[in-house]
Amino acid sequence: MNAREKEQYLREYSILKNEGKSFFPYAVAKDGAMAVITMAVIIFMALALGAELGPKADATTTSFVPRPEWYFFFLFELLRVIKPPELTFLATVIVPTICLVLLLLLPFFDRGPERNPLRRPIAVLAGITTIAAMAYLTVLGALAGSPTEIAMQAPGDEAGKRVTASAGCLGCHKIGENGNEIGPELTEVGARLPRQAIARTLVNPTSPMPSYAELQRKDPQKFQEMVDFLSSLK
């Protein structure tokens, strides 16, 4: 914007400002009315449609699959991209904070008075990049598999892999690139323990590991699939 265009802009802005209305009570009344309408719509939808709260939380279950709310899917996917546990703080706090600070500093970098998007390349590029990145990560997070899914390729069948993942083993043990390191790693447990020893450990484990004797009693087929899968990890 050259000096002539800037002078014309300031002149037009001064005329519009003099012809305008004061912030109070006109703008406040409009904002207040819109806020009331928004709250009325939310209350109506809550009463008419209700909210899906899901089943009650059960702290004793080992088959619960945690999933974030849809508006946190982009952070959920960011955690899947940055996999090492020691970098969790980087994925959940540092990276989003840096992006937020850059957006807050945007007005100090792009100080032009232009309203035409074609003449505001920095602001437009920053906005499009932010929206595109969040949308892309949100879609990937929504379509991603369960966070308890075992990703490594193993000679065991898929049924045993699914049973092991849903049984909560990854909450304490690591299998391939998935899971935690609270308990011993199970990536090559079949090479360390024979099949019978794995089955005995599942039925009579060492505390705080839960017992799978109930699974063996109620669904022996799933228990055997779990044992077969673990014994195949070599």
Secondary structure, DSSP 8 states (H G I E B T S, - for coil): --HHHHHHHHHHHHHHHHHS--IIIIIHHHHHHHHHHHHHHHHHHHHHH-----S---TT-S-------GGGHHHHHHHHHS--GGGHHIIIIIHHHHHHHHHHTHHHH-------GGG-HHHHHHHHHHHHHHHHHHHHHHHS--TT---S--SS-HHHHHHHHHTTGGGT-EETTEE-SSS---TTHHHHS-HHHHHHHHHS--TTS---HHHHHH-HHHHHHHHHHHHT--
